[in-house]
């Protein structure tokens, strides 16, 4: 049993060709197409079917349902990413008045996209969950970056200093770190103070002493920049001079590009804060809010994580060239990647039982600069009779 139109894990080694070549590999096998859909209303099915027809690598099938037509898919355009997030959350509020929050989902192409929606939900006090991964501020690379900023803001923050003392690796072994802990406990002083004091002793090896000395020298310089540099620039300096960005650039794991994207999203986020204290207060508020889980929460996840799930109401933001279809995937795998991206779109649309809202922004902030965007080619592939196009009223 398989669905060639839902093969979306090529980057994990899944091969859609296994399904496409089935008849050739097993001649005489009887193929049964399960085409009746029990989930989605006709507008949703017809739009998804027309989209996926543009793929050449598929066996082909015609989905149908005996449900009533329902609402057409809404396509909306927005001035920028912030306005898109505002609009999506406002529509979630409207839907939630007569619907269970658990039946609403926002599906994004890239993990870093969740941040704007998370911040917006926090602002309007709507509970949410991130499915298939941690919330934005809980991600490893974000917590690391924030730990650096916490030490700069409050040098006596032992928990933050402990997190990044050897991240990235600086040749500080467990013996050195244990010595710092013991000195801190003995003298009842902060870890960073003990780290400074231990440099005056013979308790650590020369290489470790050099690495630790360089880290503390960096922190002294970063602290001196704290009130003279905007928060975004300060973060970029820290990530660069600490070697943290370089660590992920050299990492060959499949998660590394996404972690770098998340760090860039964090840097863009800092544009909204006048100083470091305001940002760290915001993070503390986010973390506190995450403890107050509710029985009903709006769902946020990537399109990949949504496979196999279903909801009454689906939001599909960020349908722009370069974001969806994803430019990095296209650069690496060309036509094969484009067809897999289109299958992602098909999966996203067909998660919905009742309504689908697709949106795109005319510009987004990236690398600290505004980048103009054009609508995804996938929007043009949706049939006119099954969609309704609206302009954002602030555009």
C-alpha positions as CSV (number, residue, x, y, z in Angstrom):
1,X,0.0,0.0,0.0
2,X,1.4,3.4,-0.9
3,X,0.6,6.8,-2.3
4,X,2.9,8.1,-4.9
5,X,1.4,11.6,-4.5
6,X,2.4,11.7,-0.8
7,X,6.0,10.6,-1.1
8,X,7.6,13.6,0.7
9,X,10.7,12.2,2.5
10,X,13.2,12.0,-0.3
11,X,15.7,13.7,2.0
12,X,15.4,10.8,4.4
13,X,16.0,8.2,1.7
14,X,12.4,7.5,0.6
15,X,12.2,6.7,-3.1
16,X,8.9,7.4,-4.9
17,X,10.3,5.2,-7.7
18,X,9.6,2.2,-5.6
19,X,5.9,2.8,-6.1
20,X,6.2,4.0,-9.7
21,X,8.1,0.9,-10.8
22,X,5.9,-1.6,-8.9
23,X,4.0,-2.9,-11.9
24,X,7.3,-3.5,-13.8
25,X,9.0,-5.1,-10.8
26,X,6.0,-7.4,-10.1
27,X,4.3,-8.1,-13.5
28,X,0.8,-9.4,-13.3
29,X,0.1,-7.8,-10.0
30,X,-3.4,-6.3,-9.7
31,X,-3.5,-2.6,-8.9
32,X,-6.4,-1.3,-6.9
33,X,-6.8,2.5,-6.6
34,X,-8.5,3.7,-3.5
35,X,-9.9,7.0,-4.8
36,X,-12.9,7.7,-2.6
37,X,-11.9,10.3,0.0
38,X,-13.8,10.4,3.3
39,X,-12.1,13.5,4.7
40,X,-12.1,16.6,2.5
41,X,-14.9,18.5,0.8
42,X,-14.9,18.7,-3.0
43,X,-13.3,22.1,-3.5
44,X,-10.3,20.9,-1.5
45,X,-10.0,17.6,-3.4
46,X,-10.3,19.1,-6.8
47,X,-7.7,21.8,-6.1
48,X,-5.2,19.3,-4.7
49,X,-5.9,17.0,-7.6
50,X,-5.2,19.7,-10.2
51,X,-2.0,20.7,-8.4
52,X,-0.6,17.2,-8.3
53,X,-1.4,16.6,-12.0
54,X,1.5,18.8,-12.9
55,X,3.9,16.0,-11.6
56,X,5.1,13.6,-14.3
57,X,6.3,11.0,-11.9
58,X,3.0,9.6,-10.7
59,X,0.7,6.7,-11.4
60,X,-2.4,8.9,-11.5
61,X,-5.7,8.7,-9.7
62,X,-8.9,10.7,-9.4
63,X,-10.0,11.5,-5.8
64,X,-13.7,12.0,-5.2
65,X,-16.1,12.4,-2.4
66,X,-19.8,12.4,-1.9
67,X,-19.7,15.3,0.6
68,X,-21.2,18.7,-0.2
69,X,-19.0,21.3,-2.0
70,X,-18.2,23.4,1.1
71,X,-16.0,26.6,0.8
72,X,-13.5,27.2,-2.0
73,X,-9.8,27.5,-1.0
74,X,-9.0,31.1,0.0
75,X,-5.8,32.6,-1.4
76,X,-4.7,35.8,0.3
77,X,-1.7,38.2,-0.3
78,X,0.0,40.3,2.3
79,X,2.4,43.2,2.5
80,X,5.0,41.3,4.5
81,X,5.5,38.3,6.8
82,X,4.3,40.2,9.9
83,X,1.1,41.2,8.2
84,X,0.6,37.6,7.1
85,X,1.1,36.3,10.6
86,X,-1.4,38.9,11.9
87,X,-4.0,38.0,9.4
88,X,-3.6,34.2,10.0
89,X,-4.0,34.6,13.8
90,X,-6.9,37.0,13.4
91,X,-8.7,34.4,11.2
92,X,-7.8,31.7,13.8
93,X,-9.5,33.8,16.4
94,X,-12.7,34.1,14.3
95,X,-12.8,30.4,13.6
96,X,-12.2,29.5,17.2
97,X,-15.4,31.3,18.3
98,X,-17.4,28.3,16.9
99,X,-14.8,25.6,16.7
100,X,-12.4,23.6,18.9
101,X,-8.9,25.0,18.8
102,X,-7.5,21.5,18.3
103,X,-9.2,21.4,14.9
104,X,-7.1,24.4,13.5
105,X,-3.6,23.9,12.1
106,X,-0.9,26.1,10.5
107,X,1.4,24.2,8.2
108,X,4.7,25.8,7.2
109,X,7.4,24.7,4.8
110,X,10.4,25.6,7.1
111,X,10.7,25.3,10.8
112,X,11.9,28.8,11.3
113,X,8.5,30.1,10.0
114,X,6.8,29.1,13.3
115,X,8.4,32.0,15.2
116,X,6.2,34.8,13.9
117,X,3.0,32.8,14.6
118,X,4.2,31.7,18.1
119,X,5.0,35.3,19.0
120,X,1.6,36.5,17.6
121,X,-0.3,33.8,19.5
122,X,1.5,34.9,22.7
123,X,0.5,38.5,22.1
124,X,-3.2,37.7,21.7
125,X,-3.1,35.0,24.4
126,X,-4.2,32.0,22.3
127,X,-2.8,28.7,23.4
128,X,-0.8,26.7,20.7
129,X,1.4,23.7,20.4
130,X,4.2,22.9,18.0
131,X,3.9,19.3,16.7
132,X,6.9,17.3,15.5
133,X,9.5,19.5,17.1
134,X,10.2,22.0,19.9
135,X,8.8,25.5,19.9
136,X,11.1,28.1,18.4
137,X,12.7,29.3,21.6
138,X,13.2,25.8,22.8
139,X,15.4,24.7,19.9
140,X,18.9,23.8,20.7
141,X,20.6,26.5,18.6
142,X,18.2,29.2,19.8
143,X,18.8,28.3,23.5
144,X,22.6,28.3,22.9
145,X,22.4,31.8,21.3
146,X,20.2,33.1,24.1
147,X,22.6,31.7,26.7
148,X,25.4,33.8,25.2
149,X,23.2,36.9,25.4
150,X,22.1,36.1,29.0
151,X,25.8,36.0,30.1
152,X,26.4,39.3,28.4
153,X,23.4,40.8,30.1
154,X,23.9,39.1,33.5
155,X,27.5,37.8,33.8
156,X,26.6,36.0,37.0
157,X,24.0,33.7,35.2
158,X,25.7,30.4,36.0
159,X,23.1,28.3,34.1
160,X,23.7,30.2,30.9
161,X,27.5,30.2,31.3
162,X,27.5,26.5,32.0
163,X,25.5,25.8,28.8
164,X,28.0,27.5,26.4
165,X,31.3,27.3,28.2
166,X,32.3,24.5,25.8
167,X,29.9,25.2,22.9
168,X,31.4,25.1,20.3
169,X,34.1,22.7,21.5
170,X,37.0,24.7,22.9
171,X,39.1,21.8,24.3
172,X,37.8,22.3,27.8
173,X,37.6,18.8,29.3
174,X,35.4,17.6,32.1
175,X,38.4,18.0,34.5
176,X,38.7,21.8,33.8
177,X,34.9,22.3,34.0
178,X,34.8,20.3,37.3
179,X,37.6,22.5,38.7
180,X,35.6,25.6,37.9
181,X,32.5,24.2,39.7
182,X,34.5,23.2,42.7
183,X,36.2,26.6,43.0
184,X,32.8,28.3,42.6
185,X,31.3,26.3,45.4
186,X,34.3,26.7,47.6
187,X,34.4,30.5,47.3
188,X,30.7,31.0,46.9
189,X,31.2,32.9,43.7
190,X,29.7,32.8,40.2
191,X,31.0,30.3,37.6
192,X,32.3,33.1,35.4
193,X,34.2,34.6,38.3
194,X,35.7,31.2,39.2
195,X,36.6,30.8,35.5
196,X,38.5,34.0,35.7
197,X,40.2,33.1,39.0
198,X,41.2,29.7,37.8
199,X,43.3,31.2,35.1
200,X,45.6,32.5,37.8
201,X,46.3,29.0,39.1
202,X,48.0,25.9,37.9
203,X,44.8,23.9,38.1
204,X,44.3,23.6,34.3
205,X,46.5,22.7,31.4
206,X,48.1,25.4,29.1
207,X,45.8,24.6,26.1
208,X,42.6,24.7,28.2
209,X,43.9,27.9,29.9
210,X,44.4,29.5,26.5
211,X,40.9,28.6,25.3
212,X,39.2,29.7,28.5
213,X,41.1,32.9,28.5
214,X,40.1,33.7,25.0
215,X,36.4,33.0,25.8
216,X,36.5,35.3,28.9
217,X,38.3,38.0,26.9
218,X,35.5,37.7,24.3
219,X,32.8,38.1,26.9
220,X,34.5,41.2,28.3
221,X,34.5,42.7,24.9
222,X,30.9,41.7,24.1
223,X,29.8,43.1,27.5
224,X,31.5,46.4,26.6
225,X,29.5,46.5,23.3
226,X,26.2,45.7,25.1
227,X,25.0,49.3,25.4
228,X,26.7,50.7,22.3
229,X,25.5,48.1,19.7
230,X,22.0,47.2,18.6
231,X,20.9,43.8,19.7
232,X,20.9,42.2,16.3
233,X,24.4,43.3,15.5
234,X,25.6,42.2,18.9
235,X,24.2,38.7,18.3
236,X,25.9,38.5,14.9
237,X,29.2,39.5,16.5
238,X,28.8,36.9,19.2
239,X,27.8,34.0,16.9
240,X,30.7,34.9,14.5
241,X,33.5,35.5,17.1
242,X,32.5,32.5,19.3
243,X,32.7,30.2,16.3
244,X,29.1,29.1,16.8
245,X,27.9,29.9,13.3
246,X,31.0,28.3,11.8
247,X,30.3,25.1,13.8
248,X,26.9,24.7,12.1
249,X,28.3,25.7,8.7
250,X,30.8,22.8,8.9
251,X,28.2,20.4,10.2
252,X,27.2,17.9,7.5
253,X,24.0,16.6,9.2
254,X,20.6,17.2,7.5
255,X,19.5,19.4,10.5
256,X,22.4,21.9,10.1
257,X,20.9,24.1,7.3
258,X,17.6,24.4,9.3
259,X,19.5,25.4,12.4
260,X,21.3,28.1,10.5
261,X,17.9,29.3,9.2
262,X,16.6,29.4,12.8
263,X,19.6,31.6,13.9
264,X,18.9,34.0,11.0
265,X,15.3,34.1,12.0
266,X,16.4,34.9,15.6
267,X,18.6,37.7,14.3
268,X,15.7,39.1,12.3
269,X,13.5,38.9,15.5
270,X,15.9,41.1,17.4
271,X,15.1,44.0,15.0
272,X,11.9,44.4,17.0
273,X,13.7,45.1,20.4
274,X,15.4,48.3,21.5
275,X,17.8,46.6,23.9
276,X,19.0,43.3,25.1
277,X,17.0,43.5,28.4
278,X,13.7,43.9,26.5
279,X,14.4,40.8,24.4
280,X,15.4,38.6,27.3
281,X,12.3,39.7,29.2
282,X,10.2,38.7,26.1
283,X,11.9,35.3,26.1
284,X,11.2,34.8,29.8
285,X,7.5,35.6,29.1
286,X,7.4,33.1,26.3
287,X,8.9,30.4,28.4
288,X,6.5,31.1,31.3
289,X,3.6,31.0,28.9
290,X,4.6,27.6,27.6
291,X,4.1,26.1,31.1
292,X,0.4,27.0,31.0
293,X,-0.8,24.3,28.6
294,X,-4.5,24.1,27.8
295,X,-6.7,21.2,26.7
296,X,-7.4,23.1,23.5
297,X,-4.5,24.5,21.4
298,X,-4.0,25.6,17.9
299,X,-1.5,23.3,16.1
300,X,1.6,24.6,14.3
301,X,3.9,22.2,12.4
302,X,5.8,21.7,9.2
303,X,4.2,20.2,6.1
304,X,6.4,17.1,6.6
305,X,5.2,16.6,10.2
306,X,1.5,17.0,9.1
307,X,1.5,13.8,6.9
308,X,-1.1,11.4,8.2
309,X,-2.9,14.0,10.3
310,X,-6.2,15.9,9.6
311,X,-7.9,19.0,10.8
312,X,-11.1,20.9,10.1
313,X,-9.3,24.1,9.2
314,X,-5.8,24.4,7.6
315,X,-3.7,27.5,7.1
316,X,-0.8,27.3,4.5
317,X,1.4,30.4,4.8
318,X,4.5,31.3,2.9
319,X,3.6,30.1,-0.5
320,X,6.3,32.1,-2.3
321,X,9.0,31.2,-4.7
322,X,12.2,30.3,-2.9
323,X,10.3,29.4,0.3
324,X,7.8,27.0,-1.2
325,X,9.0,25.5,-3.4
326,X,12.1,25.7,-1.3
327,X,15.1,27.1,-3.3
328,X,17.7,25.0,-1.4
329,X,15.9,21.8,-2.4
330,X,15.6,22.9,-6.0
331,X,19.3,23.8,-6.2
332,X,20.2,20.4,-4.9
333,X,17.9,18.1,-6.8
334,X,16.2,20.1,-9.6
335,X,13.1,18.6,-11.2
336,X,13.0,15.7,-8.7
337,X,12.9,18.2,-5.8
338,X,10.2,20.3,-7.6
339,X,7.9,17.3,-7.9
340,X,8.5,16.4,-4.2
341,X,7.7,20.0,-3.2
342,X,4.5,19.8,-5.2
343,X,3.6,16.6,-3.4
344,X,4.2,18.5,-0.1
345,X,1.6,21.0,-1.3
346,X,-0.8,18.2,-2.1
347,X,-0.3,16.7,1.3
348,X,-0.8,20.1,3.0
349,X,-4.1,20.9,1.2
350,X,-5.6,17.4,1.8
351,X,-5.0,17.6,5.5
352,X,-8.2,19.8,5.7
353,X,-11.7,18.5,6.1
354,X,-13.6,21.8,5.7
355,X,-11.5,24.9,4.9
356,X,-8.0,25.8,3.5
357,X,-6.4,29.3,3.5
358,X,-3.2,29.7,1.4
359,X,-1.3,33.0,1.9
360,X,1.9,34.7,0.6
361,X,3.7,37.9,1.4
362,X,5.1,40.4,-1.1
363,X,8.3,40.9,1.0
364,X,10.0,39.2,3.9
365,X,13.0,40.2,6.1
366,X,15.9,37.9,5.5
367,X,19.6,38.4,6.6
368,X,18.5,41.7,8.0
369,X,17.2,43.0,4.7
370,X,13.8,43.1,3.1
371,X,13.6,40.7,0.1
372,X,10.8,41.0,-2.4
373,X,8.8,37.8,-3.1
374,X,6.6,36.5,-5.8
375,X,3.7,34.0,-5.3
376,X,4.5,30.4,-5.5
377,X,4.1,28.7,-9.0
378,X,1.9,26.2,-7.2
379,X,-0.8,28.9,-6.7
380,X,-1.0,29.3,-10.5
381,X,-1.6,25.6,-10.8
382,X,-4.7,25.7,-8.6
383,X,-8.0,25.7,-10.6
384,X,-9.9,29.0,-10.7
385,X,-13.2,27.4,-10.0
386,X,-12.0,26.0,-6.6
387,X,-10.3,29.1,-5.2
388,X,-11.3,32.6,-4.0
389,X,-8.5,35.3,-4.1
390,X,-8.6,38.1,-1.6
391,X,-6.2,41.0,-1.1
392,X,-5.1,41.8,2.5
393,X,-6.8,45.0,3.5
394,X,-3.5,46.5,4.7
395,X,-1.7,45.8,1.5
